[in-house]
Amino acid sequence: MKIDILTLFPNMFSSFLNESIIKRAKENRKIEINIHNIRDFSIDKHKKVDDYPFGGGYGMVLMCQPVFEAVNSLKSENTKVILMTPSGEVFNQDKAYNLSREEHIIIICGHYEGFDDRISTLVNMEISIGDYILTGGEIPGMVITDAIIRLVDGVINKESLVDESFNNELLDYPNYTKPREFNGLLVPEILLSGNHKKIAEWRLNERIKRTKEKRPDLLDK
């Protein structure tokens, strides 16, 4: 899989791309991630990428030209273009699975007051990560990149993904490690039994119990 990210602040991605699972996925050539500065595609001699909104108002608006130039220079026949915007569909695990099967993704990170609405004609999907306001699309872009990459074949052991939160609309079961007792708190005896069938049943029941208690809205799905 290849992911191209368009941003006005490329340095924000430095540590994100060079730690943990994403770093290993890059080193193992399971993924390719390229960060592109939108300013590099501006034809303005001062590399201007934003201007005041028509009709008045506060803030600056991301201009069409550099974004169109960037997307058109990077996309191919099999490219999915995603725009990070508060008005997009809310991101979830199902969308992460679907996107992990794509060959090439371009993520556009908006900033400032927003983007010229004509930019939306370039994209296949508009995505939001929740109903709150952030400074720009860089952090949301990192969120969906991380969620997608870990699902790409060969990045993480498939068995490790099976019981994760939000699979089958259930939260994950509780986990424990050594010591068996800490400050009077004990590890459930079933996990020490060696009976893998009973342990699997307990974990499923705990997933259902946790979801009912903490996220009952998931069960409605």
Secondary structure, DSSP 8 states (H G I E B T S, - for coil): -EEEEEES-GGGGTTGGGSHHHHHHHHTTS-EEEEEEGGGG--STT---EE--TT--SS-EE-HHHHHHHHHHH--TTEEEEEEEEEEEE--HHHHHHHTT-SEEEEEE--TTEE-GGGGGG-SEEEESSSS--SSSHHHHHHHHHHHHTTSTTTS-HHHHTTSTTGGG--------S-SEETTEE--GGGGS--HHHHHHHHHHHHHHHHHHH-HHHHT-
